[in-house]
Amino acid sequence: MDFVGSHILSVDQFERGGIERVFAVADDMAPFARRERMTRVLAGAILSNMFFEPSTRTRVSFGCAFNLLGGDVREIAEVGASSIAKGESLHDTARVMSGYSDVIVMRHPEAGAVAEFAETSRVPVINGGDGANEHPSQALLDLYTIRTEIAARGGSIHGLRIALIGDLRYGRAVHSLLKLLALFDRIEVHLVSPPGLEAPAGITRRLAERGHEVNEHHSLEQGISHVDILYVTRTQEERFPTAAEANRYRGLFRLNQEIYTRHCEPNTVIMHPLPRDSRPAAQELDEDLNANPNLAIFRQTDNGVLVRMALFALILDVAHTVHETAAQVRWFTAKRTPARFRKEARGPDFG
Ligand code: ASP
């Protein structure tokens, strides 16, 4: 896959080689993300972050990733504050914004809207989530996390056993992750959802056609017993026609320490794309799991910066330079890092 100047709109663009390239560059980014080294390789470049739906992690981690490579970030966070509210088309907005930017990350509530925007953009566009469709960078960071966690337990992505739990119908992170997993070998997938929130048939068919084992469950306990990874998701209430309909599903599957101890194999990794819904009616991932060392949700968010740095470096064609400077340019070493920046000074990380 040729990344240079490319849009990243769907994980359908990826083959295994492209994924491995992203992961190799993400590995190179670790010293920069840890503030042990500094690079200004994207100095003078501008990222426009255009988020027309709520976001914390995706928007901020794309911004941090760009800053860590030396670039500047413009935030366009609310559709009400942009000319789209005055009736401007996505195509006009794309033409204008791409005149001000070197790369654009866009999140939009409608499936396909980011691809439509990209048609007129003169610079690369990364899909930061389009409706219930896809969330490619989330899936890449999830797979990077799976790779790391499973390697630490002596395994690999090939032969992985994974349970995806919750709203598999509207969860775009799930859709993209399942499509990526389909590219590997002998994956055993357990899809655990309430009736009505099953994963789209096209995605399960793709997995089956590629020879993976796909099991569908409507009971939490059945689906989580013999897997390496639990990938828990929240009910995507913003995609339901009414709040009342979303409420019917909220809180149906709740993972807590007691259920984990009773049903899961020891060392089963717990992931979630976040945010987890901590309201009493939901609690799909109970905070009593925070002390569980297999809870990887904050390792996932940390990995998001590495993977998003890698995407920028590849698309803007500086990955090779970063690789070389990683060995040469020192900013400050861990020893000289002020205590307030040091990881161990930040208190226990329950992720
Ligand atoms: N943050 C993820 C997304 O934007 C997952 C979620 O919102 O539940 O799709």
Residues whose N, C-alpha, C, O or C-beta is under 5 A from the ligand:
A	BS01	LIG	G129 H135 R172 A173 R234 P273 L274 P275
